[in-house]
Each structure stands twice: as structure tokens, then as C-alpha cells.
Amino acid sequence: MADKSPIEKVQEAVTDVVRGAVADPVGTAGKAAGQVRGAVSLGFTVFGQVAQTVADRLLRTPTPPPSAPKPPVVDRGQPTPADVARVVEMKPAAAKKAPAKKAPAKKAPAKKTTPSGQLPVKKAPAKKAPAKKAPAKKSPAAGTEG
């Protein structure tokens, strides 16, 4: 027997199916119904998976593009530069430079301010004591002449 071409093989398969359907129409219909049920079940399964994937993607937060800067990871064990700046601003400037001293025994009087309360009151200039001059020394030659 000669080899059959693919077209001849398909023709034979179709004729066998048609002969079987004519000979047993109820059995053929049952097989066809089973195949349809399988295809519909497969379709529902695929549709359910697609619907789940779409829902997951819609509810997920969008990821930034790769070129966008990522937010810094903050380690709470170490202070941030903003924390350091706030603490530095709270300390007075004099306390930074002066070494630690013992507290004075007396309490310093409160600073006086102008009526507006923003500027310190100007103090009157200190009075200078007159300078004492040393007495003029007499030359010894002036006392011996006479």
C-alpha cells in the first residue's frame, strides 16, 4: 500500500466519525456533549484566573519607574539630620563654646528689656576714674644751686 497524504488521512478520519454518528446517534451526541462540557469548564477556569489577575493588579499600589528615586530607608537607631538640626537650634550659642563652669552661688537678676520686650535695655556708659599722675621728680642739680 502507498503512503497516504495528510489530506487523505483527514478525509478518512472525518468519514469514520460521520459513519459512527449515523450508526449510533445517541452515543455520538453524548460524546459531543461531554466535549462541550469540558471546553466550557476549561473556559470558566481560564476566565476565573484572568479575572483574579486583573483584580490583583488593580488593587496593587503602582510601582515607581526604575529611574525614580527610592524613599530613604530610615533606621530609627540613629538620628536623622533633621533631628540633629532641631536639637542644635534648641541650644544657645554661648553654651556651645563655653566650657562647663560651676553654677554661681547667687541667682543672676533677670535681664531687663525694653517695653516691646524684644531688645535689651542699653546701659549707661561706665564712668572713668580720673587717672592719678605720679608726682614730678625734682632733679638733684636743681636743689644744690642756690
C-alpha positions in Angstrom: 0.0 0.0 0.0 1.2 3.5 -0.8 1.7 6.1 1.9 -1.3 8.4 2.3 -1.0 12.2 2.2 -2.1 14.2 5.3 -5.3 15.3 3.4 -6.3 11.7 2.7 -5.7 10.9 6.4 -8.1 13.7 7.5 -10.7 12.6 5.0 -10.7 9.1 6.4 -11.0 10.4 10.0 -14.0 12.5 9.0 -15.7 9.7 7.2 -15.2 7.4 10.2 -16.7 9.9 12.6 -19.7 10.5 10.2 -20.3 6.7 9.9 -20.2 6.4 13.7 -22.6 9.3 14.1 -25.1 7.7 11.7 -24.8 4.3 13.2 -25.2 5.5 16.9 -26.6 9.0 17.1 -27.3 8.9 20.8 -23.7 7.8 21.7 -22.2 10.4 19.4 -24.4 13.2 20.9 -23.3 12.1 24.4 -19.6 12.3 23.4 -20.1 15.7 21.8 -21.9 17.0 25.0 -19.0 15.7 27.1 -16.5 17.5 24.9 -18.6 20.7 25.1 -18.8 20.5 28.9 -15.0 20.1 29.1 -14.4 23.1 26.8 -16.8 25.3 28.8 -15.3 24.2 32.1 -11.8 25.0 30.8 -13.1 28.4 29.6 -14.5 29.2 33.0 -11.3 28.2 34.7 -9.2 30.4 32.4 -11.7 33.3 32.8 -11.5 33.0 36.6 -7.7 33.1 36.5 -7.7 36.1 34.2 -10.3 37.9 36.4 -8.2 37.2 39.6 -5.0 38.5 37.9 -6.7 41.7 36.8 -8.2 42.3 40.3 -4.8 41.8 41.9 -3.1 44.2 39.5 -5.8 46.9 40.0 -5.6 46.7 43.8 -1.8 46.7 43.9 -0.1 50.0 44.5 1.8 51.2 41.4 5.5 50.7 41.4 7.6 53.7 40.6 9.6 53.6 37.4 13.2 52.4 37.8 14.6 55.9 37.2 12.5 57.4 40.1 14.4 57.9 43.4 13.5 55.5 46.1 12.5 56.8 49.5 15.3 56.6 52.0 15.3 53.7 54.5 15.2 55.3 57.9 17.0 53.4 60.7 15.5 54.7 64.0 18.6 53.6 65.8 20.4 56.7 64.6 19.1 60.2 64.5 18.3 61.8 61.1 20.0 65.1 60.0 16.7 66.8 60.7 16.7 65.6 64.3 20.2 66.8 64.8 19.3 70.2 63.3 16.4 70.6 65.7 18.5 69.8 68.8 21.3 72.2 67.7 18.7 75.0 67.2 17.4 74.5 70.8 20.8 75.0 72.5 22.0 78.6 73.0 25.2 79.6 71.1 27.1 80.5 74.3 26.6 77.1 75.8 28.3 75.5 72.8 31.6 77.5 73.1 32.0 78.0 76.8 33.4 75.1 78.9 31.4 73.8 81.8 31.6 76.0 84.8 30.3 75.7 88.3 26.9 77.3 89.0 27.2 80.8 90.7 26.1 80.9 94.3 23.7 83.8 93.7 20.9 83.8 91.3 21.5 86.3 88.5 18.9 89.1 88.2 16.5 88.8 85.3 17.6 90.8 82.2 15.7 94.0 81.7 14.1 94.5 78.4 12.5 97.4 76.5 8.8 97.9 76.7 8.4 95.9 73.5 10.1 93.0 75.2 12.4 92.2 72.3 15.5 94.3 72.7 17.7 94.6 75.8 17.9 97.9 77.6 21.0 99.9 76.9 23.2 100.5 79.9 24.7 103.9 80.6 28.4 104.1 79.8 30.7 103.4 82.8 32.3 106.5 84.5 36.0 106.5 84.3 38.0 107.5 87.4 40.5 110.3 86.8 44.0 108.9 86.2 46.4 109.7 89.1 49.7 111.2 87.9 52.9 110.4 89.7 54.5 113.5 91.5 57.1 115.1 89.4 60.6 114.2 90.4 62.9 117.1 91.1 66.3 116.9 89.6 69.2 116.8 92.1 71.0 119.5 90.4 68.2 122.0 90.9 68.3 121.6 94.7 72.0 122.2 95.2 72.2 125.5 93.5 71.3 128.4 95.4 
